[in-house]
Amino acid sequence: MINRREFLRNGFRGLLLGSLAVMSGTLILRNYGGEEASCDFDFLCKGCDKLKACRLPEGVKFKESK
């Protein structure tokens, strides 16, 4: 049987791990912008919200291949 201390400790660890995962995902997938911006993730063009206005070579190539 789990006691209160273990429950709180496990809950805090889960919250910390979830926060770390969300922050990591945000930092990896955020758009840096600027003229020299590049897209390193080929799989993102398919579901990208900014594809219509994308001027990056990867986005232009993806739009032409559609």
C-alpha positions as CSV (number, residue, x, y, z in Angstrom):
1,M,0.0,0.0,0.0
2,I,1.3,3.5,-0.9
3,N,1.5,6.0,1.9
4,R,1.0,9.8,1.6
5,R,4.7,10.6,1.4
6,E,5.3,8.2,-1.5
7,F,2.1,9.5,-3.3
8,L,3.3,13.1,-3.1
9,R,6.8,12.2,-4.1
10,N,5.6,10.3,-7.1
11,G,3.2,13.0,-8.1
12,F,5.9,15.6,-7.9
13,R,8.2,13.5,-10.0
14,G,5.5,13.0,-12.6
15,L,4.8,16.7,-12.7
16,L,8.5,17.5,-13.0
17,L,9.0,15.0,-15.8
18,G,5.9,16.3,-17.7
19,S,7.1,19.9,-17.4
20,L,10.5,18.9,-18.6
21,A,9.0,17.1,-21.6
22,V,6.8,20.1,-22.5
23,M,9.6,22.6,-22.2
24,S,12.0,20.4,-24.3
25,G,9.4,20.1,-27.0
26,T,8.8,23.8,-27.0
27,L,12.4,24.6,-27.3
28,I,13.0,22.1,-30.1
29,L,10.1,22.9,-32.2
30,R,9.9,26.7,-31.8
31,N,10.3,29.0,-34.8
32,Y,13.4,31.1,-34.6
33,G,12.3,33.3,-37.5
34,G,14.7,35.6,-39.4
35,E,16.0,35.4,-42.9
36,E,18.5,32.7,-42.2
37,A,16.0,30.5,-40.4
38,S,16.0,26.9,-41.5
39,C,13.7,24.0,-41.0
40,D,15.5,20.8,-39.8
41,F,12.4,18.7,-39.6
42,D,11.1,17.3,-42.9
43,F,8.0,15.8,-41.3
44,L,6.8,19.2,-40.1
45,C,5.9,20.6,-43.5
46,K,2.9,18.3,-43.8
47,G,1.1,19.7,-40.8
48,C,2.7,23.2,-40.7
49,D,0.3,26.2,-40.2
50,K,2.7,28.6,-41.9
51,L,3.2,26.5,-45.1
52,K,1.3,29.0,-47.3
53,A,3.7,31.8,-46.5
54,C,6.8,29.7,-46.1
55,R,9.8,30.9,-48.1
56,L,12.3,28.4,-46.9
57,P,13.7,26.0,-49.5
58,E,12.2,23.0,-47.8
59,G,8.7,24.5,-47.7
60,V,8.9,25.6,-51.3
61,K,10.0,22.2,-52.4
62,F,7.2,20.6,-50.3
63,K,4.6,22.9,-51.9
64,E,5.8,22.1,-55.4
65,S,5.7,18.4,-54.8
66,K,2.1,18.5,-53.7
